[in-house]
Structure formats: C-alpha cells, structure tokens
Amino acid sequence: MPEAPPPAPGAGPPPLRTEDFDYELPERLIAQAPARPRDSARLLVVRDTGLEDRGVLDLPALLDPGDVLVVNDTRVIPARLHGRRGEARVEIMLNRAEGGGLWHALVRNARRLRAGDTVTIEGAEDCTARVIERQEGGGAILDFGPDQAALAAALDKAGEIPLPPYIQRESGPKPEDAEDYQTVFARRPGAVAAPTASLHFTDRLLAALEARGIRRATVTLHVGAGTFLPVREDDPRRHRIHQEWGEVTPEAAETINAARAAGRRVVAVGTTALRVTETAAGPDGSIQPFRGLTELFILPGYRFRAVDALLTNFHLPKSTLLMLVSAFAGQRRMRAAYAHAVAQQYRFFSYGDGSLLFRCEGDLPE
C-alpha cells in the first residue's frame, strides 16, 4: 500500500483515498485450497509491539482464560443460479432473503429482465422466479414463491457454491469445495460467502480453546454478494455496501457483556462477527440483542465499542475489508503487516492464512 502524503502542519488528518489501501500481491500467493488440516494455517500476530509469525494452533496460547470468541454460524447456500427468460439467459446470485419468498439478487444481464417477467431456473425447471423489480447496478427483487422447501430443493439441485472469483475453477466448484467452503460453526443457511476466518477452526482447536478456558458466543451475519464488490469511488466514504441480515441473540449478548464486565477480551472471529457485534453495541460498549439489517461500513476513524481483537484472513486490495482492518489496527501498521506477509509468502484471501489483530487506538508515527 503506498504511503499517503503527510498532512500540512496544523491540518487535520489527511482525506481518505481508496488508492491508499492498494498493495502488490503476487498471484502465486492467492490460495486455491485451504490448508490441510485447516488448523495448520499460519497466523500473523499484529500488536502495538510489532509482528510475530505463529500458527493457528497457537491461538489458545495467545488468548487468556475468560476471553470470549464471537463466531458467526451462517451457512453458505448454493446461491449461484442460471436461468432463462425465453431465449435470454441470465446468471442470478441470490443476495438476501426478504421474506415471503422474495429475494434480493444480483443478476448478470439484468437489462434483459423487466418487472413481471418469469425466469426459469436451468437444472430445476419446476422452479421459477417472477421479477418484482429491477434495480440499478444489476440488482433485482425476485419472487420464488412461498414454498421455501421447494426453493431449497431447487438450490441443492441446480445451484452452485458461489466461490470468490479469485479461486480459479475452470469447470465450476469442485466437489470438495462444498465442504471446504463451510465452517465448523455453519448452522443457519443464508450466506453467499463464507466467514472465512472461521475456516481455520477444527474440533481439535475448539477442544484446546475450551481447555484453556476460552468462552464462545455465537452470532449470525448472512454474508451478501456485496462482499466481492470493489470500491470504485476515489473517496471510499462515497461507497455504499449492501445491507446484510444479522442477529445477536440475548444469550450471545449476555456472554459478551459478562466477559467485558470481568475485564476479559472480546475476540471477533472474522469481520462479519465484528460488524454485527459492533452494530449491536451501545455507546458504552454494552451489547443489546439485535435482529435485522446492517450496513455498517467501518473506515479509519471509526471508534470501536466492543471488540478488542480480531482473527481475520488477508483481504483484497482496495476492499472494504482491508479498510476495516486498517481502522482496527492502524493504516501504517497494516501496511507493514501486509508487506511482511507478502515477503514471508503467507497465503492470501478466503482459503489463505490468518492474522490476529489486537486493537490499536493510535497508529504508528510517520
């Protein structure tokens, strides 16, 4: 990531620029499959005091008894569908359930659709979707009908796991991707992308964490298709992210609040767990039960209320997630961390290695 110019004497912080979150990444470092076993991945620890090369299996030793891990139990659905309206073919990426059989979707070749059109799903011809509304940017509201079991069966029959575009599969996802791209916590169907920090967890690691006295709170954030969209605005504050559905149950809120009251750390497993936890946090950091949509977009300057540490993978250049981790640990500190990760040949993105970030209130000096 290039260095931003220093502010003029007496001036405020420099303006945010999307280009300040860019970096060079050799293609060979983009992981095409997870580490095997999953918990054998590497882990870069980022603290105020510097960087440390560790492994995911070291996580219990890096945390203290009484700390609480906040994990996301969303489950990836086979959300990519191919359909046709007459001779016109479209690709549908389900994004977010709207209730009553309605889905917000991103549609390739959406200009071929009009409100009232019926789209037949290829490979599951008994499944159709009526176009309720076509939106700007390729979005659409589709009505699959009230029978959710029928839609689930059609997805299992004709849908594809929507792997990120940087995971290269010439003939589509491999059979093993259906398991590799689900986390050990996956319970509630609804995501179109995995909360990838959780892909590192195994029963062995969970047992070691429990033996260490690390508690766990489970939240839900159904990751939407917008997670793959690049930031195209020069000023990232003009970028809009898609809403995503999330829930923090009373039980999860109680577990997190108890840890905070006892002076323990709240450790979010992934940016999705962090975003829904921060959405549910009050000004004093206390967590209230939450159920609904969030479009929380975290940029440098954001004041974190509840989360003390973040386990996360390495993110794409100029992405909203790289902006989030830069807000959490400091832009210069993350610039140094990513340069170190590239030099040490860490594996990047969804199937790649991880990092453990401890929240930093101040950034490194110029």
C-alpha positions as CSV (number, residue, x, y, z in Angstrom):
1,M,0.0,0.0,0.0
2,P,1.5,3.4,-1.0
3,E,2.3,5.9,1.7
4,A,-0.3,8.7,2.0
5,P,1.2,12.2,1.9
6,P,1.6,13.7,5.4
7,P,-0.8,16.4,6.5
8,A,0.2,20.0,6.4
9,P,1.3,21.5,9.8
10,G,-1.7,22.3,11.8
11,A,-4.1,20.5,9.5
12,G,-6.4,17.6,10.4
13,P,-5.9,14.0,9.3
14,P,-5.4,13.5,5.5
15,P,-8.5,12.7,3.5
16,L,-9.2,9.0,2.9
17,R,-8.3,7.7,-0.6
18,T,-9.1,4.3,-2.0
19,E,-5.7,4.1,-3.5
20,D,-4.1,4.2,-0.1
21,F,-5.5,0.7,0.5
22,D,-3.8,-0.8,-2.5
23,Y,-0.9,-3.2,-2.5
24,E,1.0,-5.5,-4.8
25,L,0.3,-9.2,-4.4
26,P,2.0,-12.0,-6.5
27,E,-0.7,-14.2,-7.9
28,R,1.1,-17.3,-6.6
29,L,0.1,-16.2,-3.0
30,I,-3.6,-16.4,-3.7
31,A,-4.7,-19.7,-2.0
32,Q,-6.6,-22.0,-4.2
33,A,-7.4,-24.6,-1.5
34,P,-7.4,-24.5,2.3
35,A,-4.5,-25.7,4.5
36,R,-4.9,-29.4,5.4
37,P,-5.6,-29.8,8.2
38,R,-7.4,-26.5,8.4
39,D,-5.8,-25.5,11.7
40,S,-2.3,-25.9,10.2
41,A,-2.5,-22.5,8.6
42,R,-0.1,-19.8,9.5
43,L,-1.1,-16.9,11.8
44,L,0.5,-13.4,11.7
45,V,0.0,-11.7,15.1
46,V,-0.2,-7.9,15.0
47,R,0.3,-5.9,18.2
48,D,1.4,-2.5,19.2
49,T,4.8,-4.1,19.9
50,G,5.3,-5.5,16.4
51,L,4.7,-8.6,14.3
52,E,5.0,-12.2,15.2
53,D,4.8,-15.3,13.0
54,R,2.8,-18.0,14.6
55,G,0.3,-20.7,13.6
56,V,-3.4,-21.0,14.1
57,L,-2.9,-23.8,16.6
58,D,-1.1,-21.3,18.8
59,L,-4.4,-19.4,19.2
60,P,-5.2,-20.8,22.7
61,A,-1.8,-19.6,24.0
62,L,-2.4,-16.2,22.5
63,L,-5.6,-15.7,24.4
64,D,-6.4,-15.6,28.1
65,P,-8.9,-17.7,30.1
66,G,-12.2,-15.9,30.2
67,D,-11.7,-14.2,26.8
68,V,-14.7,-14.8,24.6
69,L,-14.6,-15.7,20.9
70,V,-17.5,-14.3,18.9
71,V,-18.2,-16.7,16.0
72,N,-20.6,-16.5,13.0
73,D,-22.9,-19.5,12.5
74,T,-24.1,-18.6,9.0
75,R,-24.1,-21.3,6.4
76,V,-23.3,-20.8,2.7
77,I,-26.1,-21.7,0.3
78,P,-25.6,-22.7,-3.4
79,A,-26.7,-19.2,-4.3
80,R,-25.5,-19.0,-7.9
81,L,-28.2,-20.0,-10.4
82,H,-28.5,-19.9,-14.2
83,G,-31.9,-19.0,-15.6
84,R,-33.6,-18.1,-18.8
85,R,-36.4,-15.9,-19.9
86,G,-37.4,-17.2,-23.3
87,E,-34.1,-17.2,-25.3
88,A,-32.4,-14.8,-22.9
89,R,-30.1,-16.3,-20.4
90,V,-29.2,-14.7,-17.0
91,E,-27.0,-15.6,-14.1
92,I,-28.5,-15.0,-10.7
93,M,-26.6,-14.5,-7.4
94,L,-29.0,-14.7,-4.5
95,N,-28.0,-12.0,-2.1
96,R,-30.5,-11.6,0.8
97,A,-33.8,-13.2,1.7
98,E,-36.5,-10.5,2.1
99,G,-39.2,-12.9,3.5
100,G,-42.3,-14.5,1.9
101,G,-40.3,-16.0,-0.9
102,L,-38.8,-12.7,-2.0
103,W,-35.0,-12.4,-2.6
104,H,-32.8,-9.5,-3.4
105,A,-30.4,-10.8,-6.1
106,L,-27.6,-9.6,-8.3
107,V,-28.3,-10.5,-11.9
108,R,-25.8,-10.7,-14.8
109,N,-27.5,-9.4,-17.9
110,A,-30.2,-7.8,-15.8
111,R,-31.0,-5.4,-18.6
112,R,-32.8,-8.4,-20.3
113,L,-35.4,-8.5,-17.5
114,R,-38.4,-6.4,-16.8
115,A,-40.9,-6.4,-13.9
116,G,-43.4,-9.1,-14.4
117,D,-41.1,-11.4,-16.3
118,T,-40.8,-15.1,-15.3
119,V,-37.3,-16.7,-15.1
120,T,-37.0,-20.5,-15.3
121,I,-34.1,-22.0,-13.4
122,E,-31.9,-24.2,-15.5
123,G,-31.4,-27.7,-14.0
124,A,-34.6,-27.2,-11.9
125,E,-37.2,-26.3,-14.4
126,D,-40.0,-26.7,-11.9
127,C,-38.5,-23.7,-10.1
128,T,-39.4,-20.2,-11.4
129,A,-38.8,-16.7,-10.2
130,R,-41.0,-13.7,-11.1
131,V,-39.3,-10.3,-11.4
132,I,-40.8,-7.9,-9.0
133,E,-38.4,-5.0,-9.5
134,R,-35.2,-4.3,-11.5
135,Q,-32.8,-2.1,-9.7
136,E,-29.7,-0.1,-10.6
137,G,-26.3,-1.8,-10.6
138,G,-27.7,-5.2,-11.6
139,G,-29.9,-5.7,-8.6
140,A,-33.4,-7.2,-8.7
141,I,-36.2,-8.4,-6.4
142,L,-37.3,-11.9,-7.3
143,D,-40.3,-13.8,-6.1
144,F,-39.7,-17.6,-5.8
145,G,-43.0,-18.2,-4.1
146,P,-43.8,-19.0,-0.5
147,D,-42.6,-22.7,-0.6
148,Q,-39.1,-22.3,1.0
149,A,-38.6,-26.1,1.0
150,A,-39.1,-26.2,-2.8
151,L,-36.6,-23.4,-3.3
152,A,-34.1,-25.2,-1.0
153,A,-34.5,-28.3,-3.0
154,A,-34.0,-26.4,-6.3
155,L,-30.8,-24.8,-4.9
156,D,-29.5,-28.2,-3.9
157,K,-30.3,-29.5,-7.4
158,A,-29.2,-26.6,-9.6
159,G,-27.3,-24.1,-7.5
160,E,-23.6,-23.6,-7.2
161,I,-21.5,-22.6,-4.2
162,P,-20.5,-19.1,-5.2
163,L,-16.8,-19.3,-4.8
164,P,-14.9,-15.9,-5.0
165,P,-13.7,-15.1,-8.4
166,Y,-10.0,-15.4,-7.4
167,I,-10.5,-19.1,-6.6
168,Q,-10.0,-20.4,-10.1
169,R,-12.2,-23.3,-11.1
170,E,-12.4,-23.7,-14.9
171,S,-15.4,-26.1,-14.7
172,G,-17.0,-24.6,-11.6
173,P,-16.6,-25.6,-7.9
174,K,-15.0,-29.0,-7.2
175,P,-16.9,-31.5,-5.1
176,E,-14.6,-30.8,-2.1
177,D,-15.4,-27.1,-2.2
178,A,-18.9,-27.8,-0.9
179,E,-17.2,-28.9,2.4
180,D,-14.1,-26.8,2.3
181,Y,-16.1,-23.5,2.0
182,Q,-18.3,-24.2,5.0
183,T,-17.1,-23.5,8.6
184,V,-17.3,-25.8,11.6
185,F,-19.8,-23.3,13.0
186,A,-22.2,-23.3,10.0
187,R,-25.8,-23.8,11.1
188,R,-28.1,-21.2,9.6
189,P,-28.4,-21.2,5.8
190,G,-28.4,-17.8,4.1
191,A,-24.9,-16.6,3.2
192,V,-23.4,-16.4,-0.3
193,A,-19.9,-16.2,1.0
194,A,-18.2,-18.0,4.0
195,P,-17.0,-16.1,7.0
196,T,-13.5,-17.2,6.1
197,A,-11.6,-16.6,9.3
198,S,-13.7,-19.5,10.7
199,L,-12.5,-21.9,8.1
200,H,-9.3,-22.4,10.2
201,F,-11.2,-24.0,13.1
202,T,-11.3,-27.7,13.7
203,D,-12.7,-29.9,16.5
204,R,-9.1,-30.2,17.8
205,L,-8.6,-26.4,18.0
206,L,-12.0,-25.9,19.6
207,A,-11.1,-28.5,22.3
208,A,-7.8,-26.7,23.0
209,L,-9.6,-23.4,23.3
210,E,-12.2,-24.9,25.7
211,A,-9.4,-26.4,27.8
212,R,-7.8,-23.0,28.0
213,G,-11.0,-21.5,29.4
214,I,-11.9,-19.5,26.3
215,R,-15.6,-19.0,26.1
216,R,-17.7,-18.7,22.9
217,A,-20.6,-16.5,21.8
218,T,-22.5,-17.3,18.6
219,V,-23.9,-14.6,16.3
220,T,-25.3,-14.6,12.8
221,L,-24.5,-12.4,9.8
222,H,-25.5,-13.8,6.4
223,V,-22.7,-12.6,4.2
224,G,-24.0,-11.0,1.0
225,A,-22.8,-10.8,-2.6
226,G,-21.6,-7.2,-1.9
227,T,-18.6,-8.6,-0.1
228,F,-17.0,-9.2,-3.5
229,L,-17.7,-5.8,-5.0
230,P,-14.7,-3.5,-5.4
231,V,-14.6,0.1,-4.1
232,R,-14.8,2.2,-7.3
233,E,-15.0,5.6,-5.7
234,D,-11.8,7.6,-5.2
235,D,-13.1,8.6,-1.8
236,P,-14.2,5.4,0.0
237,R,-16.7,7.3,2.1
238,R,-18.9,7.6,-1.0
239,H,-19.0,3.8,-1.4
240,R,-22.3,2.0,-0.4
241,I,-22.3,-1.5,0.8
242,H,-25.2,-3.9,0.5
243,Q,-27.3,-4.5,3.6
244,E,-26.9,-7.9,5.3
245,W,-29.1,-9.7,7.8
246,G,-27.8,-10.4,11.2
247,E,-28.7,-11.4,14.7
248,V,-27.2,-11.2,18.2
249,T,-29.3,-13.3,20.5
250,P,-29.9,-12.3,24.2
251,E,-27.7,-15.3,25.1
252,A,-24.8,-14.1,22.9
253,A,-25.2,-10.5,24.3
254,E,-25.1,-11.8,27.9
255,T,-22.0,-13.8,27.2
256,I,-20.1,-10.9,25.6
257,N,-21.3,-8.4,28.3
258,A,-20.2,-10.8,31.1
259,A,-16.7,-11.0,29.6
260,R,-16.4,-7.2,29.3
261,A,-17.6,-6.8,32.9
262,A,-14.9,-9.2,34.1
263,G,-12.2,-7.3,32.2
264,R,-11.8,-10.0,29.6
265,R,-11.3,-9.5,25.9
266,V,-13.9,-9.9,23.1
267,V,-12.3,-11.5,20.1
268,A,-14.3,-11.4,16.9
269,V,-13.7,-14.4,14.6
270,G,-13.9,-12.6,11.2
271,T,-15.0,-9.2,10.0
272,T,-18.6,-10.4,9.8
273,A,-18.7,-11.3,13.5
274,L,-17.1,-7.9,14.3
275,R,-19.6,-5.9,12.2
276,V,-22.7,-7.5,13.7
277,T,-21.3,-7.2,17.2
278,E,-20.4,-3.5,16.7
279,T,-23.9,-3.0,15.2
280,A,-25.4,-4.3,18.4
281,A,-23.1,-2.3,20.7
282,G,-24.2,0.8,22.6
283,P,-22.1,3.9,23.1
284,D,-20.6,2.3,26.3
285,G,-19.8,-0.9,24.5
286,S,-22.6,-2.9,26.1
287,I,-24.3,-5.4,23.7
288,Q,-28.0,-5.3,23.2
289,P,-29.9,-8.1,21.4
290,F,-30.2,-7.3,17.7
291,R,-32.1,-8.8,14.8
292,G,-32.3,-7.0,11.4
293,L,-30.3,-5.5,8.6
294,T,-26.9,-3.8,9.0
295,E,-24.9,-1.7,6.5
296,L,-22.2,-0.8,9.0
297,F,-19.2,0.4,6.9
298,I,-16.1,0.7,9.1
299,L,-13.4,3.1,7.9
300,P,-10.3,4.5,9.6
301,G,-11.6,7.0,12.2
302,Y,-14.3,4.6,13.5
303,R,-14.4,4.2,17.3
304,F,-14.7,0.6,18.1
305,R,-17.1,0.0,21.0
306,A,-17.0,-3.7,21.9
307,V,-14.3,-5.8,20.1
308,D,-10.8,-6.0,21.4
309,A,-9.1,-8.4,19.0
310,L,-9.9,-9.7,15.5
311,L,-9.0,-13.0,13.9
312,T,-9.2,-12.5,10.1
313,N,-7.7,-13.5,6.8
314,F,-5.7,-11.3,4.4
315,H,-8.0,-9.2,2.3
316,L,-8.1,-7.9,-1.3
317,P,-6.5,-4.6,-2.3
318,K,-8.9,-1.6,-2.1
319,S,-11.6,-3.6,-0.4
320,T,-13.9,-2.6,2.3
321,L,-12.5,-5.3,4.5
322,L,-8.9,-4.0,4.2
323,M,-10.3,-0.6,5.2
324,L,-11.9,-2.3,8.2
325,V,-8.8,-3.9,9.5
326,S,-6.9,-0.7,8.9
327,A,-9.4,1.1,11.1
328,F,-8.9,-1.6,13.7
329,A,-5.1,-1.9,13.8
330,G,-4.0,1.3,12.1
331,Q,-3.3,2.0,8.4
332,R,0.5,2.1,8.7
333,R,0.6,-0.9,11.0
334,M,-1.5,-2.9,8.5
335,R,0.6,-1.7,5.6
336,A,3.7,-3.1,7.4
337,A,1.8,-6.3,8.2
338,Y,0.8,-6.9,4.6
339,A,4.3,-6.2,3.3
340,H,5.7,-8.7,5.9
341,A,3.1,-11.3,4.9
342,V,3.9,-10.9,1.2
343,A,7.7,-11.1,1.9
344,Q,7.2,-14.2,4.1
345,Q,4.9,-15.8,1.5
346,Y,1.7,-16.1,3.6
347,R,-1.3,-17.4,1.6
348,F,-3.9,-14.8,0.9
349,F,-7.7,-14.4,0.7
350,S,-10.5,-16.9,1.5
351,Y,-8.6,-20.2,1.6
352,G,-5.4,-18.5,2.9
353,D,-3.6,-17.9,6.2
354,G,-4.9,-15.8,9.0
355,S,-3.9,-12.9,11.2
356,L,-4.7,-12.0,14.8
357,L,-5.1,-8.2,15.3
358,F,-5.1,-6.6,18.6
359,R,-7.0,-3.3,18.6
360,C,-4.8,-0.2,18.4
361,E,-6.1,3.2,19.4
362,G,-3.2,5.0,17.8
363,D,-1.3,4.4,14.6
364,L,2.4,4.2,14.1
365,P,4.2,7.5,13.7
366,E,5.2,8.8,10.3
